[in-house]
Amino acid sequence: MINIQRLNVSFKQKKNNIHAVKDVSLTINEGEIFGIIGYSGAGKSTLLRCINLLEKPTSGTVLVDRVDLTALSKTELRQKRSGIGMIFQQFNLIHAKTVYENIAFNLLAAGVPQSEHRKRIEELLELVGLQDKQNSYPEELSGGQKQRVGIARALANNPKILLCDEATSALDPDTTQQILELLKNINQLLNITIVLVTHEMEVIKSICQRVAVMEKGEIVEVDDVYQLFAKPKSSLMKQFVASLYQDNLPQLILKAYQNDTLVRLVFDNSNAEQAIIDHLKEAFQVSVSIVQGKIEYIQQKPLGHLTIALKGHHHEIEKVCDYLKRTITRMEVIHSYENIH
């Protein structure tokens, strides 16, 4: 569906040469929800804007349905862009126009006859749940409603691809979840390919099927979203996951276990059902206490998180840690009485 090869984007900013995207190659499959995550300045939005050539690459190719967009004339590119919708963080609505007129603007730009506008706009408003807002102006809408208008407008010309540039960053958590559910429904209903840029791990976890991790203009990791959470490979993704699952143990608890070794365990779907605590107590001469834990589901597969406290002889605890490293998806010592790593 989308094939990016050896893509580079460079430009000057305040007399400095910025290499925003560095030799990126990426394939995005038809009908999937694909995420691009990274910190601010990683180049993810620049990369996204290259998919519809709002940002012109310095070198490399962008193929959509096997057509190289970088080789098209302005007229050909304009036609090809009609199949690529885009929604933005700040909604980009025309404040002097009603909801109906904002959506109609895209239809007019694409040359759709006005006689066909009403039916199409009513379909779109029903899809995004704003049937009663067609005569409202943007200033009369909530942030979530504005983004729903943005989504309806982006879908006006029946695109095959929807690009989302930090589409939920300006929204509160509840509204974010509602917009993500809407995008998921649109993906399933229309089989539309969604490429979503974000710096929020919860967004990635909620909606994406595969994810590319960007750092300093480069793709440092690409994987199925479940595997990224269970077994992150790049140091950046490990940071993201650690920040999301930071135990934030209260000082009172830390003080209570200050003479123990605290270990955080991650179980994927292959070992989530193991009776690990019972086994540790039987196989090793240690005392094991559960500090806290939870099981969540990503892509309908269980991913378990458990923090335990180990008390015992230094060498015995070393054996436990070695065993856990071999048998558990991921293990991390977060506090060691004997400086065990």
C-alpha positions in Angstrom: 0.0 0.0 0.0 2.7 2.5 1.1 6.3 1.8 0.4 9.0 4.3 1.5 12.5 3.8 0.3 15.7 5.5 1.4 13.9 8.7 2.3 15.8 11.8 3.4 14.5 15.3 4.3 17.0 18.1 4.9 16.4 21.8 5.3 17.9 25.0 6.7 16.6 26.5 10.0 18.2 29.7 11.3 21.3 29.0 9.3 21.5 25.5 10.6 21.3 22.4 8.4 18.6 20.1 9.8 18.5 16.4 8.7 14.9 15.7 9.8 14.5 12.3 8.2 17.5 10.0 7.7 17.5 7.2 5.1 14.1 5.8 6.2 12.6 2.7 4.6 9.2 1.6 5.6 6.3 -0.5 4.3 2.7 0.0 5.5 0.2 -2.6 4.6 -3.3 -2.0 3.2 -6.0 -1.7 5.8 -3.7 -1.6 8.9 -3.5 1.0 11.6 0.2 1.9 11.7 1.7 4.1 14.4 4.9 6.2 14.3 6.1 7.2 17.8 8.9 9.3 19.0 9.7 12.3 21.1 9.3 15.9 19.8 11.8 16.6 17.1 12.2 13.0 16.1 11.1 13.6 12.6 7.8 11.7 12.8 5.5 14.5 11.5 7.9 15.3 8.7 7.9 11.7 7.7 4.1 11.6 7.8 3.8 14.7 5.6 6.1 13.0 3.0 3.4 10.3 2.5 1.2 12.9 0.7 4.2 15.1 -0.3 3.1 18.1 1.8 6.8 17.8 2.7 9.0 17.2 -0.4 11.8 14.7 0.3 15.4 15.7 -0.4 15.9 12.2 -1.8 14.2 8.8 -1.8 10.9 7.5 -3.0 7.3 7.4 -1.7 5.2 4.8 -3.4 1.4 4.7 -2.9 -0.3 1.8 -4.7 3.0 1.3 -6.6 2.9 4.9 -7.9 6.0 7.0 -7.0 4.6 10.3 -5.8 7.9 12.0 -6.1 7.9 11.4 -9.9 4.4 12.9 -10.5 3.6 16.3 -12.1 1.7 18.9 -9.9 -1.6 17.9 -11.6 -1.0 14.2 -11.2 0.0 14.7 -7.5 -3.1 16.7 -6.8 -5.2 13.8 -8.2 -3.3 11.3 -6.2 -3.7 13.3 -3.0 -7.5 13.1 -3.3 -7.1 9.5 -2.1 -5.1 10.6 1.0 -7.0 12.3 3.8 -5.3 14.1 6.7 -6.3 15.2 10.2 -4.3 17.5 12.4 -3.7 18.3 16.1 -5.2 21.7 16.0 -8.2 20.7 13.8 -7.5 23.3 11.0 -11.2 24.2 10.6 -12.4 27.3 8.9 -13.9 29.4 11.7 -16.2 31.5 9.5 -17.9 28.4 8.1 -20.4 26.0 9.6 -19.7 22.3 10.1 -21.6 21.6 6.8 -19.6 24.2 4.9 -16.2 23.0 6.3 -16.9 19.5 4.9 -18.3 20.9 1.7 -15.1 22.9 1.2 -13.2 19.6 0.6 -15.8 18.4 -1.8 -15.7 21.7 -3.8 -11.9 21.5 -3.9 -12.1 18.0 -5.4 -14.7 19.1 -8.0 -17.6 17.1 -6.7 -20.9 18.5 -8.1 -22.9 20.5 -5.5 -25.9 18.3 -6.2 -24.1 15.5 -4.5 -22.9 17.4 -1.5 -25.8 17.1 0.9 -26.1 13.3 0.7 -22.3 12.8 1.2 -22.1 15.3 4.1 -25.1 13.8 5.9 -23.4 10.3 5.5 -20.2 11.7 7.0 -21.9 13.4 9.9 -23.8 10.3 10.8 -20.5 8.3 10.6 -18.8 10.7 13.1 -21.9 11.2 15.3 -22.5 14.9 14.6 -25.9 14.8 12.7 -27.2 17.6 14.9 -24.2 19.9 14.4 -24.2 20.6 10.7 -25.2 24.3 11.2 -22.9 24.9 14.1 -19.7 27.0 13.9 -16.3 25.6 15.2 -16.4 28.0 18.2 -19.6 26.3 19.3 -18.0 22.9 19.4 -15.9 21.0 22.0 -12.4 19.8 21.1 -13.6 16.3 20.4 -16.4 17.6 18.2 -14.0 19.7 16.2 -11.8 16.7 15.6 -14.8 14.7 14.5 -15.5 17.4 11.9 -11.8 17.2 10.9 -12.2 13.4 10.4 -15.4 13.8 8.4 -13.7 16.4 6.2 -10.7 14.2 5.7 -13.0 11.3 4.6 -15.1 13.5 2.2 -13.5 12.2 -0.9 -13.4 8.5 0.0 -9.7 8.3 0.6 -7.9 5.0 0.8 -5.4 6.4 3.4 -5.9 8.6 6.4 -2.9 10.4 7.9 -3.3 11.5 11.6 -0.7 14.0 12.9 -0.9 14.0 16.7 -4.7 13.9 16.2 -5.5 13.5 19.9 -2.8 15.5 21.6 -5.1 18.5 22.2 -7.8 16.3 23.8 -8.5 15.1 27.3 -8.1 11.4 28.0 -11.8 10.5 27.8 -12.2 12.4 24.5 -9.0 10.8 23.2 -10.4 7.4 23.8 -13.6 8.3 22.0 -11.7 9.5 19.0 -9.5 6.5 18.9 -12.6 4.2 19.0 -14.0 6.2 16.1 -10.8 5.8 14.1 -10.8 2.1 14.8 -14.4 1.8 13.6 -13.6 3.8 10.5 -10.7 1.5 9.8 -12.9 -1.6 10.1 -15.9 -0.3 8.3 -14.1 1.3 5.4 -10.9 -0.8 5.3 -9.0 2.5 5.2 -5.3 2.5 6.0 -4.5 4.7 8.9 -1.0 6.1 9.6 -0.9 7.8 13.0 1.9 9.9 14.5 2.0 10.3 18.3 4.2 10.7 21.3 1.7 9.0 23.5 2.2 5.3 24.4 -1.5 4.9 25.4 -2.6 5.9 21.9 -0.2 3.3 20.4 -1.4 0.6 22.8 -5.1 1.4 22.2 -5.3 1.4 18.4 -2.2 0.4 16.4 -1.4 -2.9 15.0 2.3 -2.2 14.0 4.5 0.6 15.1 7.7 2.4 14.0 9.9 4.0 16.6 11.7 7.2 15.5 14.7 8.8 17.1 16.7 11.7 15.6 15.2 11.2 12.2 15.8 7.5 12.0 13.6 4.4 12.5 15.2 2.5 15.3 12.6 -0.3 15.7 9.5 -1.6 13.8 7.3 -4.4 15.2 3.9 -5.6 16.1 2.5 -3.4 18.9 2.2 -6.3 21.4 5.9 -7.3 20.9 7.0 -3.7 21.3 5.3 -3.7 24.8 6.4 -7.2 25.8 10.0 -7.2 24.4 11.1 -3.7 23.3 14.5 -3.8 21.6 15.6 -0.2 21.2 16.7 1.8 24.1 14.1 4.5 23.2 11.2 2.0 23.2 12.5 0.6 26.5 12.3 4.2 27.9 8.8 4.6 26.6 7.6 1.4 28.1 9.3 2.1 31.4 7.7 5.5 31.6 4.3 3.9 31.0 4.6 1.2 33.6 6.7 3.0 36.1 5.6 1.6 39.4 5.7 4.9 41.2 5.9 3.0 44.5 5.1 5.2 47.4 8.0 6.0 49.7 6.2 4.2 52.5 6.3 0.9 50.5 9.9 1.5 49.4 10.8 2.0 53.0 9.0 -1.2 54.0 11.0 -3.2 51.5 14.3 -1.3 51.8 16.1 -4.5 53.0 14.7 -6.6 50.1 15.4 -6.8 46.4 12.5 -5.5 44.3 12.1 -7.0 40.9 9.6 -6.0 38.1 8.5 -8.9 35.9 6.7 -8.8 32.5 4.8 -11.9 31.3 3.7 -12.2 27.7 0.9 -14.5 26.5 3.3 -17.5 26.5 4.0 -17.3 30.2 1.2 -15.2 31.7 -0.4 -18.2 33.3 2.7 -19.5 35.1 2.4 -19.9 38.8 5.8 -18.1 39.2 5.5 -17.2 42.9 4.8 -20.7 44.0 7.7 -22.1 41.9 10.2 -19.5 43.3 9.2 -20.5 46.9 9.6 -24.2 46.1 12.8 -24.0 44.1 14.8 -21.4 45.9 15.5 -20.6 49.5 14.0 -17.1 49.4 11.0 -15.3 50.8 8.8 -13.9 48.0 6.2 -11.1 48.5 3.9 -9.6 45.9 4.2 -5.8 46.0 1.8 -5.0 43.2 0.7 -6.3 39.8 -1.8 -6.2 37.0 -2.7 -8.0 33.7 -3.8 -5.9 30.7 -4.8 -7.0 27.2 -3.1 -5.6 24.0 -4.5 -6.9 20.7 -6.6 -9.2 22.8 -3.5 -10.9 24.3 -2.6 -10.8 28.0 0.5 -8.9 29.2 1.2 -9.2 32.9 3.2 -6.8 35.1 4.2 -7.9 38.6 6.5 -6.4 41.2 7.9 -8.8 43.8 10.1 -8.4 46.8 12.8 -11.1 47.4 14.4 -11.7 50.8 17.2 -14.1 51.4 20.9 -14.8 51.0 22.7 -12.8 48.3 23.7 -15.9 46.3 20.3 -17.4 46.4 18.7 -14.1 45.2 21.2 -14.1 42.3 20.0 -17.6 41.3 16.4 -16.4 41.3 17.3 -13.4 39.1 19.2 -15.6 36.7 16.2 -18.0 36.5 13.8 -15.2 35.9 15.9 -13.8 33.1 15.8 -17.2 31.4 12.1 -17.9 31.8 10.2 -14.7 32.0 9.5 -12.3 29.0 11.3 -9.4 30.7 12.9 -8.9 34.2 14.3 -5.8 35.8 15.8 -5.2 39.2 14.4 -1.9 40.4 15.9 -1.9 43.9 18.6 -4.2 45.2 19.6 -4.6 48.8 22.8 -6.3 47.6 23.3 -4.3 44.4 22.2 -7.3 42.2 21.9 -6.6 38.5 
